[in-house]
Amino acid sequence: METETVEVDKRYGEEYAGQYVFTEITRIKRLRIIKKYTKYSTSGTVIDSDIAAIDAETIWASLKAQPENEPITLEKLLSEGEGGLPNRLTSLFAKAVNNLNGLAPEEIKNS
């Protein structure tokens, strides 16, 4: 499986500085994450998808190594406001994970 390493400097906060390693997840894992946060009608059409939660869980599933103080948790990835991660940091992680897993917003919406 492919991996991608992201070096984070102190601009996102000293507690987040360090090296993060992400790996590709399996197709089955990706589909289970999408299904977990997608509501379907009885006919099988998509009613609603929580794209932010899909993104957060995909980042978490792909995260294989982080700094020793373990600043990233699933709860932080899913949190809004004060308890959450800086937006630009989450976007940086999402970009790396999407490159590895081939996730596009259109794919998430249509799954």
C-alpha positions as CSV (number, residue, x, y, z in Angstrom):
1,M,0.0,0.0,0.0
2,E,1.2,3.5,-0.8
3,T,2.1,6.0,2.0
4,E,2.4,9.7,2.1
5,T,4.3,11.7,4.8
6,V,3.2,15.2,5.7
7,E,5.6,17.5,7.7
8,V,3.7,20.0,9.7
9,D,5.5,23.1,11.1
10,K,4.5,25.3,14.0
11,R,2.2,27.6,12.0
12,Y,-0.8,25.4,12.8
13,G,0.1,25.3,16.5
14,E,3.1,24.0,18.3
15,E,1.2,20.9,19.5
16,Y,0.6,19.8,15.9
17,A,4.2,20.2,14.6
18,G,5.8,17.0,13.4
19,Q,5.6,14.2,10.9
20,Y,2.3,12.4,10.0
21,V,2.2,9.3,7.9
22,F,-0.9,8.3,6.0
23,T,-1.5,5.0,4.1
24,E,-3.9,4.0,1.5
25,I,-7.0,2.3,2.9
26,T,-8.9,-0.6,1.2
27,R,-11.8,0.0,-1.0
28,I,-14.1,-1.9,1.4
29,K,-13.0,0.3,4.3
30,R,-13.6,3.4,2.2
31,L,-17.1,2.2,1.2
32,R,-18.0,1.3,4.8
33,I,-17.0,4.8,5.9
34,I,-19.1,6.4,3.2
35,K,-22.1,4.1,4.0
36,K,-21.8,5.0,7.8
37,Y,-22.4,8.7,7.1
38,T,-24.9,8.4,4.2
39,K,-28.7,8.1,4.5
40,Y,-30.6,6.3,1.8
41,S,-34.2,6.1,0.9
42,T,-36.0,2.8,0.7
43,S,-35.4,2.9,-3.1
44,G,-31.7,3.2,-2.6
45,T,-31.2,6.9,-3.6
46,V,-29.1,9.1,-1.4
47,I,-31.0,11.4,0.9
48,D,-28.1,12.9,2.7
49,S,-24.4,12.5,3.2
50,D,-22.2,14.0,6.0
51,I,-19.2,14.8,3.8
52,A,-17.3,16.4,6.7
53,A,-17.7,13.2,8.8
54,I,-16.7,11.0,5.8
55,D,-13.6,13.2,5.3
56,A,-12.7,13.0,9.1
57,E,-13.1,9.2,9.3
58,T,-11.1,8.7,6.1
59,I,-8.3,10.8,7.5
60,W,-8.4,8.8,10.8
61,A,-8.4,5.5,9.0
62,S,-5.5,6.5,6.9
63,L,-3.4,8.0,9.7
64,K,-0.7,5.5,10.7
65,A,1.9,7.6,12.5
66,Q,1.9,11.0,14.2
67,P,4.1,12.9,16.7
68,E,4.5,11.2,20.1
69,N,2.1,13.6,21.8
70,E,-0.6,12.2,19.5
71,P,-2.4,15.5,18.8
72,I,-4.8,14.0,16.3
73,T,-7.8,12.0,17.5
74,L,-11.0,11.1,15.7
75,E,-12.9,13.3,18.2
76,K,-10.8,16.3,17.2
77,L,-11.3,15.5,13.5
78,L,-15.1,15.4,14.0
79,S,-15.3,18.4,16.4
80,E,-16.5,21.8,15.4
81,G,-15.3,25.0,17.0
82,E,-12.8,25.2,19.9
83,G,-12.3,21.4,20.2
84,G,-11.5,20.8,16.5
85,L,-8.4,21.1,14.4
86,P,-7.4,24.2,12.5
87,N,-9.2,24.2,9.1
88,R,-6.0,24.6,7.1
89,L,-4.4,21.6,8.9
90,T,-7.4,19.4,8.3
91,S,-7.3,20.5,4.6
92,L,-3.7,19.6,4.4
93,F,-4.4,16.1,5.8
94,A,-7.4,15.7,3.5
95,K,-5.4,16.5,0.5
96,A,-2.8,13.9,1.3
97,V,-5.4,11.2,2.1
98,N,-7.5,12.0,-1.0
99,N,-4.3,11.7,-3.2
100,L,-3.8,8.2,-1.7
101,N,-7.3,7.0,-1.8
102,G,-8.7,8.7,-4.9
103,L,-11.6,10.2,-3.0
104,A,-13.4,13.0,-4.9
105,P,-16.4,14.9,-3.6
106,E,-18.4,13.7,-6.6
107,E,-17.5,10.1,-5.7
108,I,-18.6,10.6,-2.1
109,K,-21.9,12.1,-3.2
110,N,-22.7,9.4,-5.7
111,S,-21.7,6.4,-3.5
